[in-house]
Amino acid sequence: MRGKTVLVTGGTAGIGKETARGLARLGATVILVGRNPDRARNAADELSQEADGEVTVLPADLADLAGLRRLAEQVAGRYGRLDVLVNNAGGVNAERRLTRDGVEATFAVNVLAPYALTCLLLPLLRTADGGRVVNLTGGLPDGAIDPDNLQGEKTFLGWTFTQYNHTKTALMAMSHRFASLLGEEVTVNVAYPGHASTPGNRAIPMRAFPYLYRPVAPLVRLLGPLLLSDLTRAARSSIHLASSPEVEGITGAYFDARTRRASWPAGALDARGQEAVWSLCERLSGLSPA
Ligand SMILES: NC(=O)c1ccc[n+]([C@@H]2O[C@H](COP(=O)([O-])OP(=O)(O)OC[C@H]3O[C@@H](n4cnc5c(N)ncnc54)[C@H](OP(=O)(O)O)[C@@H]3O)[C@@H](O)[C@H]2O)c1
């Protein structure tokens, strides 16, 4: 990865930080994006010590469309080219809330931000020789997309992870559509990391868990580091898709936690669902890949 520039959203903690570590060790220049400038700088300092490439920070709130535009301008101004975009940041919200742009917060970070950032950075990815986009899915993205409930307008069940799962199916649908539009010019693939104990999932409030799970949740959290994947394993698929020559030219593919190509969930391939997600992303962001 020497000579390549990679941007990792959510690179300040958890799986994103581990992905950034792996890519920096391979010699890439890595840009970490997170909301908190101090946390981002600390992560960059830590990774720099073991990196072969440069690790830098661009703080931004991915739930803010103006912030995403500023971020893309900064990347263009400083680097002029981008080889890999890893849309890693994502999360769960126990209650429905809207961002400053009026977008439901889970949809904003899990779907709209990857869509908008890919559109905004596409000119830079096109100047790279084989630009790549890697999007991180999670949860149980095997349900159908409900075009009328993408932002939890009808029902918002944060406590069963319903909105999280729905947004991850929507992210996969959007990624699949993006890949088919771009062809091999810039590849777009989806990685599943498996379950890992991260700051994000340790901070999920108890009210976000299904009732039946709540009595055992504290024990599972305590045993998390033993029961769940370690971060190195959870970052494998993202690192593979971002860097491996084996996946050069492969696009529109879904890779499991063991870096194996997997079948897409049916809901992500449904044409009506894809169209609903795509047009919502276009309308909310005012952006399109053209
Ligand atoms: N952990 C798991 O078991 C698991 C399982 C399946 C899928 N996944 C997926 O893997 C990805 C990473 O998960 P994780 O558990 O490692 O996450 P995490 O521990 O919650 O870390 C999240 C990262 O995203 C950043 N972030 C969150 N919201 C942001 C925002 N609005 N603007 C900018 N940065 C933001 C955080 O940065 P700051 O806090 O510094 O701003 C942090 O660096 C997510 O897409 C998740 O859905 C995770």
The ligand as an SDF file (V2000), in Angstrom:
LIG
                    3D

 48 52  0  0  0  0  0  0  0  0999 V2000
  -18.6920   -4.1010   16.7880 N   0  0  0  0  0  0  0  0  0  0  0  0
  -19.4010   -5.0700   16.2260 C   0  0  0  0  0  0  0  0  0  0  0  0
  -19.6350   -6.1360   16.8250 O   0  0  0  0  0  0  0  0  0  0  0  0
  -19.9260   -4.9020   14.8490 C   0  0  0  0  0  0  0  0  0  0  0  0
  -20.6250   -5.9840   14.2630 C   0  0  0  0  0  0  0  0  0  0  0  0
  -21.0870   -5.8630   12.9700 C   0  0  0  0  0  0  0  0  0  0  0  0
  -20.8940   -4.6610   12.2870 C   0  0  0  0  0  0  0  0  0  0  0  0
  -20.2300   -3.6130   12.8830 N   0  0  0  0  0  0  0  0  0  0  0  0
  -20.0500   -2.3870   12.0920 C   0  0  0  0  0  0  0  0  0  0  0  0
  -18.6690   -2.0860   12.0480 O   0  0  0  0  0  0  0  0  0  0  0  0
  -18.4920   -0.6730   12.0270 C   0  0  0  0  0  0  0  0  0  0  0  0
  -17.5720   -0.2540   13.1560 C   0  0  0  0  0  0  0  0  0  0  0  0
  -18.1670   -0.6510   14.3580 O   0  0  0  0  0  0  0  0  0  0  0  0
  -17.4620   -0.4450   15.7760 P   0  0  0  0  0  0  0  0  0  0  0  0
  -18.2210   -1.3020   16.7350 O   0  0  0  0  0  0  0  0  0  0  0  0
  -16.0010   -0.5700   15.6540 O   0  0  0  0  0  0  0  0  0  0  0  0
  -17.8200    1.0730   16.0660 O   0  0  0  0  0  0  0  0  0  0  0  0
  -17.4640    1.9970   17.3310 P   0  0  0  0  0  0  0  0  0  0  0  0
  -16.6910    1.2830   18.3610 O   0  0  0  0  0  0  0  0  0  0  0  0
  -18.7840    2.5690   17.7330 O   0  0  0  0  0  0  0  0  0  0  0  0
  -16.5710    3.1370   16.6700 O   0  0  0  0  0  0  0  0  0  0  0  0
  -17.2710    4.0250   15.9180 C   0  0  0  0  0  0  0  0  0  0  0  0
  -16.3140    4.9480   15.2240 C   0  0  0  0  0  0  0  0  0  0  0  0
  -17.1460    5.7220   14.3790 O   0  0  0  0  0  0  0  0  0  0  0  0
  -16.9650    7.0770   14.6930 C   0  0  0  0  0  0  0  0  0  0  0  0
  -18.2410    7.7580   14.5480 N   0  0  0  0  0  0  0  0  0  0  0  0
  -19.4590    7.3560   15.0050 C   0  0  0  0  0  0  0  0  0  0  0  0
  -20.3870    8.2580   14.6700 N   0  0  0  0  0  0  0  0  0  0  0  0
  -19.7370    9.2350   13.9950 C   0  0  0  0  0  0  0  0  0  0  0  0
  -20.1430   10.4520   13.4060 C   0  0  0  0  0  0  0  0  0  0  0  0
  -21.4170   10.8860   13.4600 N   0  0  0  0  0  0  0  0  0  0  0  0
  -19.2090   11.2180   12.7980 N   0  0  0  0  0  0  0  0  0  0  0  0
  -17.9020   10.8190   12.7490 C   0  0  0  0  0  0  0  0  0  0  0  0
  -17.4660    9.6960   13.2960 N   0  0  0  0  0  0  0  0  0  0  0  0
  -18.3780    8.9100   13.9130 C   0  0  0  0  0  0  0  0  0  0  0  0
  -16.4200    7.1160   16.1090 C   0  0  0  0  0  0  0  0  0  0  0  0
  -15.5950    8.2520   16.2300 O   0  0  0  0  0  0  0  0  0  0  0  0
  -15.6950    9.2930   17.4490 P   0  0  0  0  0  0  0  0  0  0  0  0
  -16.5240    8.6560   18.5300 O   0  0  0  0  0  0  0  0  0  0  0  0
  -14.2700    9.5350   17.7920 O   0  0  0  0  0  0  0  0  0  0  0  0
  -16.3610   10.4510   16.8200 O   0  0  0  0  0  0  0  0  0  0  0  0
  -15.5700    5.8530   16.1430 C   0  0  0  0  0  0  0  0  0  0  0  0
  -14.2980    6.1170   15.5770 O   0  0  0  0  0  0  0  0  0  0  0  0
  -19.8830   -0.0690   12.1070 C   0  0  0  0  0  0  0  0  0  0  0  0
  -20.3520    0.2260   10.8120 O   0  0  0  0  0  0  0  0  0  0  0  0
  -20.7150   -1.1740   12.7150 C   0  0  0  0  0  0  0  0  0  0  0  0
  -22.0770   -1.0770   12.3680 O   0  0  0  0  0  0  0  0  0  0  0  0
  -19.7630   -3.7100   14.1490 C   0  0  0  0  0  0  0  0  0  0  0  0
  1  2  1  0
  2  3  2  0
  2  4  1  0
  4  5  1  0
  4 48  2  0
  5  6  2  0
  6  7  1  0
  7  8  2  0
  8  9  1  0
  8 48  1  0
  9 10  1  0
  9 46  1  0
 10 11  1  0
 11 12  1  0
 11 44  1  0
 12 13  1  0
 13 14  1  0
 14 15  2  0
 14 16  1  0
 14 17  1  0
 17 18  1  0
 18 19  2  0
 18 20  1  0
 18 21  1  0
 21 22  1  0
 22 23  1  0
 23 24  1  0
 23 42  1  0
 24 25  1  0
 25 26  1  0
 25 36  1  0
 26 27  1  0
 26 35  1  0
 27 28  2  0
 28 29  1  0
 29 30  1  0
 29 35  2  0
 30 31  1  0
 30 32  2  0
 32 33  1  0
 33 34  2  0
 34 35  1  0
 36 37  1  0
 36 42  1  0
 37 38  1  0
 38 39  2  0
 38 40  1  0
 38 41  1  0
 42 43  1  0
 44 45  1  0
 44 46  1  0
 46 47  1  0
M  CHG  2   8   1  16  -1
M  END
$$$$
